[in-house]
């Protein structure tokens, strides 16, 4: 199932692509962004202090590196939660199926109806 990236993921991708120095085009391709989105996120990351402009292009600052490390921890926790959720949903489905009557034995549970016959005296 494909999902859209959220803002934090895109920022992390931009920082990862910039590494120790990269030009706009390199970041755009590695982060898989259109030029318009690249401009938006480059501006935002420079304003946040995550990137700095140098003669090499854009470089990740120590603040940007700290963000990347924190984001990787966050992403790892989210992945674990998703795996746990899928496991729980699988267990729930098993429990639901256990509650369904077997298709091979459709026996009626509980007392059946008794026929009431007439007794002639």
Secondary structure, DSSP 8 states (H G I E B T S, - for coil): ------HHHHHHHHHHHHTT-B-HHHHHHHTT--HHHHHHHHHHHHHHTSEEEETTEEEE-HHHHHHHHHHHHHHHHHHHHHHHHHHHHHHHHHHHHHHS--SS-----S-----------
